[in-house]
Amino acid sequence: MKPLLRHLLDTLLPPGCLVCDAPVDDDGQFCLTCFRAVSFVSAPLCAQCGVPLPHGGLAGAEGICPHCAAHPPAFTQARAALRYDETAQKLILPFKYADRTELARGLARLMRRPGASLLAAADMLVPVPLHRLRLRARRYNQAALLARELSRLSGRPCMPDALIRPKHTAPLEGLNLAQRQAELAEAVALRPGCAVAGAHVLLVDDVMTSGTTADACARALLAAGARRVDVLTAARVADPRFEQKPLA
């Protein structure tokens, strides 16, 4: 029955490109034009935070970027599917702010490949939480939608409300590391009654920028007894300090 229903659904609502809605063969695919424009996160990258690195340098002996070496995050490893560039924004922003919740399925499929080892090792998937005021305004938590789709694809259990944000934080854009950390201090906590003791947790979000939010979530999970926390996101903002400079 499932293949028949899938065929009927594809007939009535043909799969569209994740970015431009042009016809494609299956959900979670790009048309040829958008595929040429999209930038996937690939090696070389930081072994810990997953930030893209220029070829031939910056990573230390253990493959760690200078930022992680100087400010080790609480999470063990982070990976992402896409660089957060102009093409990725055309996909992520409608999903996040314009009720395009159906894009969660395609994004989760993109995340499954770079996150394969993290998904295989995880005991549970936990999304980055939203404060209740932001959730009320947006009506859904995009990270929770991604976590549910990844749970369906991987078979790993999802705990969509394991973390809460009791503190309503200001936007982090434009803040330096110390300011971001101060703003997120005590902003994330484990929901009372949730058990993560001894668990290998995979934290899920749409975009990682500096990693400060993921770090705050990881610290809350580790303080509650989690054995390890990894991070998987749909997109990763490249650090301009690590980008390859064009030749003069």
Backbone bond lengths (Angstrom), bond angles and torsions (degrees), N, CA, C in turn:
res aa  C-N    CA-C-N  psi(-1)  N-CA   C-N-CA  omega(-1)  CA-C   N-CA-C  phi
1 M - - - 1.464 - - 1.530 112.10 -
2 K 1.346 116.93 -38.32 1.449 119.06 -177.50 1.530 112.91 -61.90
3 P 1.364 118.75 -45.77 1.470 117.99 176.63 1.520 112.97 -60.10
4 L 1.348 117.01 -36.50 1.469 120.34 179.40 1.518 110.79 -66.97
5 L 1.323 116.00 -45.28 1.462 119.63 179.05 1.524 110.87 -63.76
6 R 1.335 115.95 -38.16 1.459 119.43 178.59 1.532 110.80 -64.34
7 H 1.340 116.20 -39.81 1.464 120.38 178.99 1.526 110.58 -64.27
8 L 1.333 116.22 -42.96 1.459 120.14 179.13 1.532 111.03 -63.76
9 L 1.333 115.95 -41.25 1.466 119.77 -179.88 1.524 110.80 -65.09
10 D 1.336 116.44 -41.84 1.464 119.84 179.05 1.519 111.76 -66.46
11 T 1.342 116.29 -29.74 1.457 120.18 178.14 1.526 110.57 -70.80
12 L 1.350 115.24 -43.47 1.462 119.65 -178.98 1.521 111.92 -76.53
13 L 1.346 116.29 -39.04 1.463 121.79 -178.68 1.522 107.86 -130.17
14 P 1.324 118.64 83.40 1.462 121.59 -177.05 1.530 111.21 -59.48
15 P 1.345 117.20 142.86 1.462 120.00 178.36 1.525 110.83 -58.91
16 G 1.342 115.25 140.73 1.457 120.43 179.84 1.509 111.37 -121.14
17 C 1.318 116.34 155.35 1.464 122.56 176.25 1.527 109.44 -54.32
18 L 1.318 116.02 139.69 1.461 120.49 -178.15 1.524 112.94 -59.68
19 V 1.322 116.56 -28.69 1.463 120.07 -176.13 1.519 112.58 -97.32
20 C 1.345 117.22 -49.29 1.470 119.60 -170.01 1.523 114.12 -114.84
21 D 1.340 118.48 -2.42 1.470 123.77 178.46 1.525 113.63 71.18
22 A 1.330 118.89 10.65 1.461 120.24 173.92 1.533 109.15 -64.34
23 P 1.331 119.00 149.61 1.472 121.07 -177.62 1.534 112.41 -59.36
24 V 1.330 115.56 136.05 1.469 122.41 175.18 1.520 108.23 -136.29
25 D 1.319 116.57 175.27 1.463 120.55 -175.08 1.517 113.36 -76.78
26 D 1.336 117.70 -32.13 1.459 120.17 -174.39 1.515 109.93 -153.18
27 D 1.335 116.23 163.11 1.458 121.58 177.28 1.526 109.86 -61.67
28 G 1.328 116.00 149.81 1.452 120.87 176.62 1.510 113.87 79.29
29 Q 1.327 117.65 18.77 1.459 121.05 179.83 1.522 110.95 -114.36
30 F 1.334 115.32 162.10 1.457 122.70 174.44 1.521 108.53 -108.78
31 C 1.327 116.33 149.09 1.456 119.24 168.63 1.528 107.71 -70.67
32 L 1.325 117.31 168.05 1.459 120.71 -175.48 1.525 111.70 -60.02
33 T 1.339 116.74 -41.35 1.464 120.02 -178.69 1.527 111.49 -63.36
34 C 1.335 116.98 -46.53 1.465 120.53 -178.95 1.527 111.43 -71.46
35 F 1.347 116.24 -33.06 1.464 119.14 178.02 1.522 110.80 -62.03
36 R 1.333 115.93 -37.92 1.462 119.69 178.48 1.526 111.56 -67.71
37 A 1.332 116.82 -26.22 1.469 120.52 -176.94 1.521 112.87 -90.54
38 V 1.339 117.45 -23.97 1.456 120.00 -175.00 1.521 109.99 -75.20
39 S 1.329 116.40 148.02 1.455 122.27 -178.99 1.523 109.51 -120.24
40 F 1.327 115.94 110.28 1.454 120.96 178.87 1.528 109.71 -83.24
41 V 1.322 116.51 147.24 1.462 120.95 174.99 1.524 107.98 -75.57
42 S 1.309 116.17 123.00 1.465 120.64 -179.80 1.519 108.95 -142.12
43 A 1.335 116.09 169.42 1.465 120.83 179.64 1.536 110.02 -62.83
44 P 1.341 115.00 146.62 1.467 128.34 4.72 1.529 112.21 -83.66
45 L 1.313 115.51 143.73 1.462 121.57 176.49 1.514 108.82 -148.44
46 C 1.333 115.69 162.06 1.454 120.58 179.57 1.524 109.51 -65.13
47 A 1.338 116.45 131.59 1.457 120.88 -178.12 1.516 112.28 -66.61
48 Q 1.340 117.57 -18.19 1.462 119.72 -178.82 1.527 112.14 -102.12
49 C 1.329 117.85 -63.57 1.468 119.28 -174.33 1.522 113.20 -87.43
50 G 1.355 118.13 -11.50 1.452 121.06 175.87 1.510 115.40 79.01
51 V 1.333 118.97 8.42 1.455 120.63 -179.07 1.529 109.19 -68.45
52 P 1.337 117.98 137.24 1.471 119.50 177.29 1.524 110.87 -62.51
53 L 1.333 115.63 141.13 1.454 121.89 -179.78 1.524 109.50 -121.55
54 P 1.335 117.29 152.87 1.470 119.02 176.42 1.519 110.57 -69.07
55 H 1.305 116.71 153.63 1.465 120.96 178.08 1.522 110.20 -65.38
56 G 1.331 114.31 134.45 1.455 119.06 171.41 1.510 116.61 87.34
57 G 1.338 118.77 16.92 1.454 115.27 177.14 1.510 115.63 175.77
58 L 1.324 114.71 -179.00 1.467 128.68 175.67 1.524 113.98 82.20
59 A 1.334 119.38 -37.31 1.456 119.31 179.64 1.525 109.80 -74.57
60 G 1.338 116.60 142.04 1.455 121.11 177.82 1.514 111.58 -78.65
61 A 1.326 115.64 -167.34 1.462 121.16 -175.84 1.520 112.11 -60.51
62 E 1.327 117.55 -31.59 1.459 121.15 -179.37 1.523 112.30 -96.94
63 G 1.322 116.66 12.04 1.459 120.11 178.42 1.512 113.84 78.08
64 I 1.329 117.30 18.19 1.463 122.54 -177.48 1.528 109.51 -95.15
65 C 1.340 116.83 137.20 1.455 120.84 178.61 1.533 110.38 -72.03
66 P 1.328 118.58 160.88 1.464 121.28 -179.24 1.532 113.58 -56.70
67 H 1.334 116.86 -35.80 1.462 119.15 -178.96 1.523 111.04 -65.87
68 C 1.343 117.42 -45.39 1.470 119.89 179.49 1.525 111.14 -67.42
69 A 1.339 116.10 -32.55 1.464 119.03 177.77 1.527 110.83 -65.64
70 A 1.329 116.37 -37.70 1.466 120.47 -178.32 1.519 112.25 -83.89
71 H 1.335 116.99 -33.05 1.477 121.75 -177.39 1.524 108.77 -133.66
72 P 1.337 118.74 76.60 1.475 120.88 -175.95 1.524 111.80 -58.87
73 P 1.335 118.54 125.67 1.467 120.47 178.06 1.521 111.16 -75.48
74 A 1.307 115.55 162.87 1.463 120.55 179.61 1.519 112.07 -74.08
75 F 1.334 117.45 -27.93 1.464 119.38 178.43 1.532 109.53 -78.48
76 T 1.318 115.72 156.22 1.462 120.84 -176.01 1.513 112.67 -84.96
77 Q 1.322 116.33 -42.32 1.465 120.23 -175.37 1.519 109.55 -152.24
78 A 1.331 116.27 141.96 1.469 121.35 176.92 1.522 109.07 -131.22
79 R 1.334 115.73 140.90 1.457 121.44 177.60 1.530 108.75 -138.32
80 A 1.339 115.24 154.69 1.464 121.26 -179.93 1.515 108.96 -142.62
81 A 1.326 115.27 159.30 1.468 120.18 -179.01 1.524 112.12 -86.43
82 L 1.329 117.67 -46.14 1.458 122.05 -170.55 1.521 111.82 -123.62
83 R 1.321 115.74 149.47 1.462 119.76 165.57 1.526 107.32 -72.39
84 Y 1.322 116.56 139.71 1.461 120.07 -178.50 1.524 109.15 -83.57
85 D 1.332 115.10 77.04 1.456 120.68 178.79 1.530 109.23 -109.34
86 E 1.316 117.03 -166.09 1.464 121.00 -175.77 1.524 112.23 -61.12
87 T 1.322 117.14 -40.10 1.471 119.99 179.46 1.522 110.95 -67.43
88 A 1.333 117.06 -43.81 1.464 120.30 178.95 1.524 111.27 -63.32
89 Q 1.321 117.58 -35.06 1.462 120.68 178.66 1.528 111.36 -63.29
90 K 1.329 116.84 -34.87 1.467 120.07 178.23 1.525 111.44 -64.29
91 L 1.307 115.92 -22.01 1.459 121.77 178.23 1.526 111.81 -93.97
92 I 1.330 116.77 -46.80 1.465 121.52 -173.42 1.528 112.70 -73.66
93 L 1.327 117.90 -43.82 1.469 120.17 -174.12 1.527 113.02 -63.53
94 P 1.342 120.37 -44.35 1.477 118.68 175.49 1.529 112.28 -62.81
95 F 1.330 116.82 -36.93 1.461 120.66 177.38 1.521 110.99 -63.44
96 K 1.321 116.30 -39.10 1.457 120.90 -174.01 1.521 113.09 -82.12
97 Y 1.336 117.06 -37.32 1.462 119.33 -170.10 1.529 114.98 -120.96
98 A 1.329 118.91 -12.48 1.463 120.07 -171.78 1.523 113.31 -119.22
99 D 1.331 117.47 27.68 1.472 122.36 173.69 1.522 113.77 63.71
100 R 1.333 118.40 20.89 1.464 120.54 176.78 1.533 109.28 -86.08
101 T 1.324 115.33 59.59 1.461 120.24 -175.50 1.524 113.02 -67.70
102 E 1.338 117.11 -19.40 1.462 119.47 179.64 1.536 111.53 -67.16
103 L 1.337 116.82 -16.68 1.465 120.18 179.33 1.531 112.40 -71.67
104 A 1.325 117.10 -12.83 1.468 120.13 -179.90 1.523 111.34 -59.17
105 R 1.309 116.78 -36.79 1.467 119.97 -177.73 1.524 111.08 -64.79
106 G 1.332 116.81 -48.28 1.455 120.24 179.78 1.520 112.66 -65.91
107 L 1.331 116.71 -40.00 1.465 120.28 178.79 1.529 110.85 -63.72
108 A 1.329 116.39 -40.99 1.465 119.92 179.20 1.526 110.89 -62.22
109 R 1.326 116.65 -36.93 1.465 119.49 177.70 1.526 110.94 -65.30
110 L 1.323 117.06 -37.74 1.462 120.09 176.42 1.528 111.22 -66.26
111 M 1.334 116.55 -36.89 1.459 121.36 -177.70 1.526 112.42 -73.58
112 R 1.322 116.08 -23.94 1.467 119.15 -174.67 1.531 112.19 -63.05
113 R 1.339 117.85 -35.86 1.464 119.55 -176.56 1.526 112.43 -69.70
114 P 1.358 120.42 -54.19 1.468 118.03 178.68 1.524 112.87 -69.00
115 G 1.344 116.62 -19.75 1.454 119.90 -178.86 1.513 113.87 -100.55
116 A 1.337 118.38 14.48 1.465 121.21 -173.96 1.529 112.51 -56.82
117 S 1.327 117.06 -48.77 1.468 119.40 -177.90 1.528 111.30 -69.67
118 L 1.328 116.96 -34.10 1.471 120.18 178.79 1.525 110.37 -68.36
119 L 1.321 116.69 -41.61 1.465 120.79 178.11 1.526 110.96 -64.83
120 A 1.326 116.38 -40.70 1.461 120.15 -178.17 1.525 111.77 -64.25
121 A 1.341 116.65 -33.07 1.468 120.52 -176.71 1.525 113.26 -89.30
122 A 1.334 117.89 -14.73 1.475 121.24 -172.50 1.526 112.09 -74.23
123 D 1.323 115.06 141.72 1.462 121.30 171.23 1.522 110.99 -87.47
124 M 1.341 116.33 -26.91 1.465 120.52 -178.71 1.521 109.65 -159.50
125 L 1.330 115.76 154.56 1.455 122.58 175.37 1.523 108.92 -106.39
126 V 1.327 116.40 132.63 1.463 121.98 -178.36 1.524 108.52 -130.71
127 P 1.338 118.77 122.50 1.466 119.67 178.33 1.526 112.49 -81.28
128 V 1.328 114.87 153.13 1.467 120.35 171.36 1.530 107.38 -64.99
129 P 1.329 118.89 130.39 1.465 120.54 -174.39 1.523 113.26 -83.81
130 L 1.330 115.67 161.62 1.458 123.49 170.99 1.523 109.04 -110.61
131 H 1.332 116.33 147.72 1.463 119.53 171.53 1.518 108.91 -66.08
132 R 1.322 116.68 150.40 1.474 120.52 -173.75 1.532 112.45 -59.27
133 L 1.336 117.75 -32.03 1.464 119.60 179.37 1.532 110.63 -68.93
134 R 1.333 115.91 -41.46 1.462 119.78 178.66 1.529 110.65 -69.63
135 L 1.325 116.14 -36.99 1.465 120.22 177.92 1.525 110.49 -66.02
136 R 1.322 116.58 -38.63 1.471 120.23 178.56 1.528 110.58 -64.65
137 A 1.323 117.01 -39.69 1.464 120.39 -178.97 1.523 111.33 -71.22
138 R 1.338 117.09 -39.35 1.465 121.21 -176.05 1.521 111.92 -87.47
139 R 1.342 117.35 -26.45 1.463 125.10 178.49 1.523 113.94 78.44
140 Y 1.295 119.27 -7.52 1.458 121.54 176.01 1.519 109.01 -158.31
141 N 1.335 114.42 155.04 1.456 120.63 175.61 1.522 107.51 -100.75
142 Q 1.325 117.10 111.11 1.453 120.79 -175.84 1.525 112.03 -62.30
143 A 1.333 117.61 -31.91 1.465 120.39 177.90 1.525 110.96 -66.44
144 A 1.328 116.77 -37.47 1.458 120.40 178.45 1.524 111.32 -66.68
145 L 1.333 117.32 -37.35 1.471 120.42 177.27 1.526 110.04 -63.19
146 L 1.320 117.27 -42.48 1.460 120.54 178.04 1.523 111.32 -64.73
147 A 1.337 116.54 -41.81 1.462 120.14 -179.88 1.527 111.08 -62.82
148 R 1.320 117.27 -40.20 1.474 120.16 179.06 1.525 111.19 -65.21
149 E 1.336 117.12 -41.72 1.464 119.91 179.13 1.523 111.00 -66.89
150 L 1.330 117.49 -40.57 1.459 120.36 176.96 1.523 111.17 -65.24
151 S 1.312 116.76 -35.39 1.462 120.66 175.76 1.520 110.77 -62.52
152 R 1.327 116.21 -42.12 1.468 120.59 178.89 1.526 110.98 -64.92
153 L 1.328 116.98 -39.32 1.459 120.74 -177.97 1.532 112.45 -74.05
154 S 1.326 116.39 -34.74 1.464 120.61 -172.94 1.521 114.26 -100.00
155 G 1.332 116.90 -20.65 1.456 120.16 -175.48 1.518 113.35 82.34
156 R 1.331 117.68 3.43 1.461 120.38 178.08 1.523 109.70 -83.44
157 P 1.340 117.86 141.93 1.466 119.73 -179.12 1.521 111.97 -67.27
158 C 1.316 115.98 146.73 1.463 122.56 178.54 1.520 109.66 -113.33
159 M 1.335 116.44 134.10 1.462 122.51 174.40 1.524 107.21 -115.27
160 P 1.342 117.39 85.48 1.474 120.60 -170.69 1.520 115.05 -66.82
161 D 1.322 117.62 -21.21 1.469 119.26 -177.71 1.525 112.10 -119.13
162 A 1.338 117.52 25.66 1.467 119.83 -178.27 1.520 111.64 -65.50
163 L 1.332 116.79 -36.53 1.461 121.22 179.72 1.521 110.70 -106.93
164 I 1.304 116.76 147.81 1.461 122.99 176.01 1.525 108.77 -129.70
165 R 1.357 114.86 160.10 1.464 120.30 176.49 1.525 108.25 -118.93
166 P 1.323 117.66 88.44 1.467 120.16 -179.77 1.516 113.83 -67.79
167 K 1.333 117.27 -19.60 1.456 121.50 -178.46 1.519 109.91 -107.69
168 H 1.343 116.53 128.09 1.466 121.18 178.51 1.523 108.01 -84.32
169 T 1.327 116.35 105.52 1.459 120.51 -176.15 1.518 111.53 -89.15
170 A 1.322 114.72 154.12 1.465 120.77 175.05 1.528 108.84 -76.65
171 P 1.337 118.59 160.68 1.471 120.54 175.29 1.526 110.72 -55.25
172 L 1.342 116.19 140.34 1.460 120.96 -175.68 1.522 113.58 -90.33
173 E 1.338 117.00 -8.51 1.457 120.30 -179.08 1.539 110.46 -59.20
174 G 1.305 116.37 133.62 1.456 121.46 177.35 1.512 114.49 86.91
175 L 1.338 118.60 -6.01 1.463 121.31 179.47 1.519 109.98 -90.58
176 N 1.334 116.90 146.23 1.456 119.74 175.16 1.527 109.42 -80.67
177 L 1.338 116.70 178.70 1.457 121.05 -174.66 1.524 112.17 -58.77
178 A 1.324 117.04 -47.26 1.464 120.23 -178.22 1.527 110.81 -63.04
179 Q 1.321 117.46 -39.97 1.465 121.27 179.61 1.528 111.32 -67.64
180 R 1.317 116.70 -38.87 1.465 120.49 177.65 1.527 110.45 -64.05
181 Q 1.312 115.91 -44.79 1.462 119.89 -179.99 1.524 111.31 -63.36
182 A 1.336 116.86 -40.42 1.464 120.59 178.49 1.526 110.90 -65.09
183 E 1.329 116.73 -40.61 1.463 120.75 -179.18 1.526 111.14 -66.12
184 L 1.342 116.80 -33.40 1.465 120.61 -176.99 1.523 113.26 -93.08
185 A 1.325 117.96 0.21 1.464 120.58 178.32 1.532 110.14 -58.85
186 E 1.315 116.55 123.13 1.472 123.93 179.52 1.527 112.14 60.35
187 A 1.321 116.97 23.52 1.469 120.09 -179.87 1.519 112.57 -87.53
188 V 1.330 117.59 -17.47 1.470 122.25 -177.48 1.519 108.58 -125.59
189 A 1.327 116.06 138.95 1.462 120.95 179.69 1.526 109.66 -147.75
190 L 1.330 115.18 160.20 1.462 120.00 174.97 1.523 108.67 -79.04
191 R 1.326 115.99 135.82 1.458 119.82 177.75 1.528 109.11 -65.22
192 P 1.331 118.59 132.50 1.470 120.92 178.85 1.525 111.02 -54.53
193 G 1.313 115.04 133.08 1.458 120.15 179.29 1.507 114.34 96.89
194 C 1.342 118.10 -15.54 1.465 121.05 178.50 1.528 109.14 -81.49
195 A 1.312 116.67 135.91 1.462 121.73 -178.20 1.518 110.17 -111.15
196 V 1.328 116.50 118.86 1.462 121.33 176.02 1.531 111.08 -126.12
197 A 1.322 117.64 5.84 1.460 121.48 -177.27 1.523 110.32 -57.62
198 G 1.325 115.70 127.73 1.454 121.52 177.69 1.513 115.02 78.35
199 A 1.334 118.18 0.73 1.461 121.60 -174.15 1.522 112.28 -90.44
200 H 1.314 114.85 147.87 1.466 122.63 170.40 1.522 105.66 -93.28
201 V 1.331 116.76 107.57 1.460 122.73 -171.78 1.525 110.11 -101.37
202 L 1.325 115.48 135.63 1.463 120.90 171.76 1.519 108.31 -107.23
203 L 1.325 116.46 112.89 1.461 123.37 179.87 1.526 108.44 -83.83
204 V 1.333 117.52 135.05 1.462 122.56 -174.60 1.526 109.90 -121.32
205 D 1.345 116.13 135.58 1.462 120.98 176.49 1.522 108.85 -150.27
206 D 1.337 116.21 171.50 1.466 119.48 -179.95 1.516 111.90 -83.41
207 V 1.335 117.97 -47.07 1.465 121.53 -176.74 1.529 109.44 -136.00
208 M 1.326 116.32 137.12 1.457 120.80 169.72 1.527 107.87 -107.67
209 T 1.328 115.71 126.72 1.466 120.59 178.48 1.525 109.12 -101.29
210 S 1.308 117.45 -84.96 1.465 120.63 178.51 1.522 112.18 -91.99
211 G 1.337 117.04 -17.32 1.456 121.05 -175.96 1.514 113.61 91.16
212 T 1.338 117.34 0.37 1.464 120.58 -177.04 1.525 111.74 -66.33
213 T 1.327 117.28 -41.06 1.466 120.01 179.25 1.526 110.57 -66.13
214 A 1.328 116.73 -44.78 1.465 120.22 177.59 1.519 110.64 -60.74
215 D 1.323 116.92 -38.62 1.456 121.04 179.36 1.529 110.98 -64.53
216 A 1.348 117.09 -41.99 1.468 120.49 178.68 1.527 110.73 -63.44
217 C 1.331 116.90 -40.88 1.468 120.77 178.33 1.523 110.53 -65.82
218 A 1.336 116.60 -42.76 1.458 120.34 179.82 1.526 111.17 -62.49
219 R 1.318 116.73 -40.02 1.463 120.02 179.95 1.529 110.52 -64.18
220 A 1.334 116.97 -39.57 1.465 120.17 178.36 1.533 110.49 -64.71
221 L 1.319 117.23 -40.63 1.468 120.92 179.99 1.525 111.41 -68.97
222 L 1.323 116.84 -42.38 1.468 120.06 179.31 1.526 111.27 -67.20
223 A 1.330 116.72 -36.51 1.467 120.05 177.48 1.520 111.23 -64.28
224 A 1.343 116.66 -27.02 1.469 121.28 178.71 1.521 112.24 -87.31
225 G 1.337 116.62 1.72 1.457 119.76 174.20 1.514 116.22 107.39
226 A 1.330 117.93 3.46 1.461 119.48 177.32 1.531 110.00 -59.16
227 R 1.320 116.66 141.72 1.462 121.43 -178.05 1.518 111.70 -76.30
228 R 1.326 116.77 -36.81 1.464 121.84 -178.01 1.521 108.09 -159.64
229 V 1.330 116.07 149.00 1.461 122.13 176.80 1.521 109.19 -129.71
230 D 1.332 116.42 124.91 1.453 122.99 171.33 1.523 108.16 -113.74
231 V 1.325 116.27 169.85 1.473 121.10 -175.59 1.524 109.27 -133.92
232 L 1.329 115.84 137.12 1.459 121.73 175.40 1.524 108.36 -133.52
233 T 1.338 116.52 125.12 1.463 121.05 -179.28 1.524 110.22 -128.40
234 A 1.321 115.23 160.88 1.458 120.15 176.96 1.522 110.79 -71.58
235 A 1.332 117.35 -37.13 1.465 120.46 -176.73 1.520 110.51 -141.41
236 R 1.334 114.47 157.48 1.467 121.80 -179.02 1.517 108.91 -132.12
237 V 1.329 116.07 126.61 1.452 120.89 175.58 1.519 108.32 -76.48
238 A 1.330 116.69 125.43 1.454 120.56 179.11 1.523 110.07 -73.53
239 D 1.322 116.79 141.32 1.461 121.60 177.40 1.524 108.03 -79.68
240 P 1.336 118.75 118.42 1.472 120.17 -177.33 1.521 113.27 -60.57
241 R 1.328 117.13 -23.45 1.463 120.06 178.74 1.526 111.86 -69.04
242 F 1.346 115.69 -22.67 1.454 120.04 -176.46 1.522 112.85 -102.89
243 E 1.312 117.41 -0.97 1.457 119.82 -176.46 1.527 111.03 -76.89
244 Q 1.315 114.61 146.28 1.457 120.08 179.00 1.523 109.32 -66.26
245 K 1.325 117.19 126.87 1.452 121.33 178.47 1.521 109.70 -80.98
246 P 1.339 117.88 136.80 1.452 119.23 179.22 1.521 111.64 -65.64
247 L 1.336 115.91 147.80 1.461 120.48 178.85 1.515 110.29 -69.73
248 A 1.338 117.32 142.75 1.453 121.49 179.72 1.534 110.10 -71.96
